[in-house]
Amino acid sequence: MEELAFLLLPGFSAMAFFSAVEPLRIANRLAGRELYRWSVHVARGDHAEASNGLQIRGQGPIDEATKTLVVCAGFNPLALADPRLLGQLRRVWRRGGSLGAIDTGAFLLAEAGILGRDPITLHWEAASEFALRYPQIPVSTELFERHARLFTCAGGTAAMDLMLEAIAFAHGGVLAKAVSDQLIHDRIRSPGEAQRGLDPAFARHPLLAQVVRIMESNLAEPLSIERLAEVAGHDRRLIERQFQRVLGQAPGHYYRELRLHHALTLIREQGLAVHRAAALAGFSSQPVFSRACRAHFGKSPREVLASGA
């Protein structure tokens, strides 16, 4: 039987947490025996409140014998990165245990000094901030990354795919498929599938889809149109014609819009200061970001955020 301890931080993603736990529960039921056992713990007090307001009560202190500890975080993951919490993570690691991180939990593992040369993943919204803060730690765009004693996950329903793969590895693909069917999950996604879906307009335009993927992977350090074309392996003029024909705009305009929305999301959802969000979206300064925002929306960043756009 495998035992896991889930550590919930304030603002954790309820979707990601339940996506991780429910496959384990269903696997036990379908197998007719206890393949998995889990406990729930909180960073402070007696409960943790998810980003949707749901409160989950902890089951007391983390057992010193815990072999697998999974950190579930969401917005502002470093708010509770105090010596006591980081010490807990280090003790599990030093005893030879396994550590997991869901959504933005990787920030805590990084602060504890546990992450190193192996690539990690986390929610795409937080990836650029993580890479800027910990440049020595490789960040991938995978749904999840699994190594010998370490696993990280982008969060959301990717946590379901992570656990389904773990079930398949430990107990066979037949059981994993049966669990997936119970969850009305049409297929178990491989870790290499994209975290973000594409605009339906790209369904019949693989060239556009490819270029947009490259844009989304290079928001903090935008590529020139020439470099985009080079990475995509296509002629620049062909790319410009397809963007104009399908989307009615130049690729540079579309790229700038992506970066604007990324910066605004970082401010709105993660509470970043405007200048930091602007830098993470590839704008050289806060005034440059503000001018781009006004040119695109006709409003300042503050006005856009106030309008809920």
ZIURBEL-V412397 format. One record per residue. N is the residue number from 0. RES is the residue in three letters. PHI is phi in whole degrees, -180 to 180 (999 if undefined). Layout:
N_RES_PHI ; N_RES_PHI
This chain:
0_MET_999 ; 1_GLU_-102 ; 2_GLU_-113 ; 3_LEU_-129 ; 4_ALA_-113 ; 5_PHE_-101 ; 6_LEU_-106 ; 7_LEU_-97 ; 8_LEU_-99 ; 9_PRO_-53 ; 10_GLY_84 ; 11_PHE_-63 ; 12_SER_-84 ; 13_ALA_-63 ; 14_MET_-58 ; 15_ALA_-67 ; 16_PHE_-62 ; 17_PHE_-69 ; 18_SER_-65 ; 19_ALA_-82 ; 20_VAL_-82 ; 21_GLU_-60 ; 22_PRO_-59 ; 23_LEU_-68 ; 24_ARG_-61 ; 25_ILE_-68 ; 26_ALA_-60 ; 27_ASN_-61 ; 28_ARG_-65 ; 29_LEU_-71 ; 30_ALA_-78 ; 31_GLY_74 ; 32_ARG_-157 ; 33_GLU_-86 ; 34_LEU_-80 ; 35_TYR_-133 ; 36_ARG_-134 ; 37_TRP_-139 ; 38_SER_-131 ; 39_VAL_-123 ; 40_HIS_-134 ; 41_VAL_-124 ; 42_ALA_-75 ; 43_ARG_-157 ; 44_GLY_75 ; 45_ASP_-111 ; 46_HIS_-153 ; 47_ALA_-124 ; 48_GLU_-103 ; 49_ALA_-74 ; 50_SER_-64 ; 51_ASN_-94 ; 52_GLY_93 ; 53_LEU_-67 ; 54_GLN_-107 ; 55_ILE_-122 ; 56_ARG_-82 ; 57_GLY_-78 ; 58_GLN_-106 ; 59_GLY_94 ; 60_PRO_-65 ; 61_ILE_-72 ; 62_ASP_-62 ; 63_GLU_-63 ; 64_ALA_-92 ; 65_THR_-55 ; 66_LYS_-97 ; 67_THR_-136 ; 68_LEU_-118 ; 69_VAL_-116 ; 70_VAL_-93 ; 71_CYS_-110 ; 72_ALA_-132 ; 73_GLY_-149 ; 74_PHE_-71 ; 75_ASN_51 ; 76_PRO_-65 ; 77_LEU_-90 ; 78_ALA_-60 ; 79_LEU_-114 ; 80_ALA_-80 ; 81_ASP_-92 ; 82_PRO_-56 ; 83_ARG_-64 ; 84_LEU_-67 ; 85_LEU_-64 ; 86_GLY_-64 ; 87_GLN_-60 ; 88_LEU_-64 ; 89_ARG_-64 ; 90_ARG_-65 ; 91_VAL_-61 ; 92_TRP_-66 ; 93_ARG_-67 ; 94_ARG_-78 ; 95_GLY_91 ; 96_GLY_-79 ; 97_SER_-105 ; 98_LEU_-126 ; 99_GLY_-127 ; 100_ALA_-140 ; 101_ILE_-116 ; 102_ASP_66 ; 103_THR_-104 ; 104_GLY_-60 ; 105_ALA_-61 ; 106_PHE_-59 ; 107_LEU_-68 ; 108_LEU_-65 ; 109_ALA_-66 ; 110_GLU_-63 ; 111_ALA_-78 ; 112_GLY_78 ; 113_ILE_-91 ; 114_LEU_-78 ; 115_GLY_-146 ; 116_ARG_-84 ; 117_ASP_-72 ; 118_PRO_-66 ; 119_ILE_-124 ; 120_THR_-136 ; 121_LEU_-159 ; 122_HIS_-56 ; 123_TRP_-57 ; 124_GLU_-63 ; 125_ALA_-99 ; 126_ALA_-64 ; 127_SER_-68 ; 128_GLU_-65 ; 129_PHE_-62 ; 130_ALA_-63 ; 131_LEU_-72 ; 132_ARG_-77 ; 133_TYR_-127 ; 134_PRO_-63 ; 135_GLN_-82 ; 136_ILE_-101 ; 137_PRO_-69 ; 138_VAL_-115 ; 139_SER_-106 ; 140_THR_-104 ; 141_GLU_-67 ; 142_LEU_-67 ; 143_PHE_-155 ; 144_GLU_-126 ; 145_ARG_-128 ; 146_HIS_-126 ; 147_ALA_-54 ; 148_ARG_-126 ; 149_LEU_-144 ; 150_PHE_-140 ; 151_THR_-133 ; 152_CYS_-144 ; 153_ALA_-70 ; 154_GLY_95 ; 155_GLY_55 ; 156_THR_-75 ; 157_ALA_-63 ; 158_ALA_-63 ; 159_MET_-67 ; 160_ASP_-65 ; 161_LEU_-58 ; 162_MET_-72 ; 163_LEU_-64 ; 164_GLU_-65 ; 165_ALA_-63 ; 166_ILE_-64 ; 167_ALA_-62 ; 168_PHE_-66 ; 169_ALA_-86 ; 170_HIS_-132 ; 171_GLY_102 ; 172_GLY_-67 ; 173_VAL_-64 ; 174_LEU_-65 ; 175_ALA_-60 ; 176_LYS_-64 ; 177_ALA_-65 ; 178_VAL_-65 ; 179_SER_-59 ; 180_ASP_-64 ; 181_GLN_-63 ; 182_LEU_-85 ; 183_ILE_53 ; 184_HIS_-103 ; 185_ASP_-65 ; 186_ARG_-162 ; 187_ILE_-89 ; 188_ARG_-74 ; 189_SER_-78 ; 190_PRO_-62 ; 191_GLY_-79 ; 192_GLU_-72 ; 193_ALA_-67 ; 194_GLN_-71 ; 195_ARG_-117 ; 196_GLY_-79 ; 197_LEU_-101 ; 198_ASP_-55 ; 199_PRO_-54 ; 200_ALA_-63 ; 201_PHE_-92 ; 202_ALA_-56 ; 203_ARG_-104 ; 204_HIS_-133 ; 205_PRO_-60 ; 206_LEU_-64 ; 207_LEU_-62 ; 208_ALA_-59 ; 209_GLN_-63 ; 210_VAL_-66 ; 211_VAL_-65 ; 212_ARG_-60 ; 213_ILE_-65 ; 214_MET_-59 ; 215_GLU_-64 ; 216_SER_-86 ; 217_ASN_-137 ; 218_LEU_-87 ; 219_ALA_-70 ; 220_GLU_-128 ; 221_PRO_-59 ; 222_LEU_-92 ; 223_SER_-69 ; 224_ILE_-62 ; 225_GLU_-62 ; 226_ARG_-70 ; 227_LEU_-58 ; 228_ALA_-63 ; 229_GLU_-65 ; 230_VAL_-65 ; 231_ALA_-73 ; 232_GLY_78 ; 233_HIS_-133 ; 234_ASP_-70 ; 235_ARG_-58 ; 236_ARG_-65 ; 237_LEU_-64 ; 238_ILE_-62 ; 239_GLU_-63 ; 240_ARG_-65 ; 241_GLN_-68 ; 242_PHE_-61 ; 243_GLN_-67 ; 244_ARG_-71 ; 245_VAL_-87 ; 246_LEU_-108 ; 247_GLY_71 ; 248_GLN_-152 ; 249_ALA_-75 ; 250_PRO_-60 ; 251_GLY_-64 ; 252_HIS_-67 ; 253_TYR_-63 ; 254_TYR_-61 ; 255_ARG_-63 ; 256_GLU_-64 ; 257_LEU_-57 ; 258_ARG_-68 ; 259_LEU_-61 ; 260_HIS_-65 ; 261_HIS_-63 ; 262_ALA_-62 ; 263_LEU_-65 ; 264_THR_-66 ; 265_LEU_-63 ; 266_ILE_-71 ; 267_ARG_-71 ; 268_GLU_-91 ; 269_GLN_-113 ; 270_GLY_70 ; 271_LEU_-72 ; 272_ALA_-65 ; 273_VAL_-59 ; 274_HIS_-65 ; 275_ARG_-74 ; 276_ALA_-62 ; 277_ALA_-61 ; 278_ALA_-64 ; 279_LEU_-71 ; 280_ALA_-103 ; 281_GLY_85 ; 282_PHE_-96 ; 283_SER_-68 ; 284_SER_-161 ; 285_GLN_-64 ; 286_PRO_-61 ; 287_VAL_-64 ; 288_PHE_-62 ; 289_SER_-62 ; 290_ARG_-66 ; 291_ALA_-65 ; 292_CYS_-66 ; 293_ARG_-68 ; 294_ALA_-66 ; 295_HIS_-85 ; 296_PHE_-100 ; 297_GLY_76 ; 298_LYS_-143 ; 299_SER_-75 ; 300_PRO_-55 ; 301_ARG_-60 ; 302_GLU_-69 ; 303_VAL_-62 ; 304_LEU_-66 ; 305_ALA_-66 ; 306_SER_-81 ; 307_GLY_79 ; 308_ALA_-72
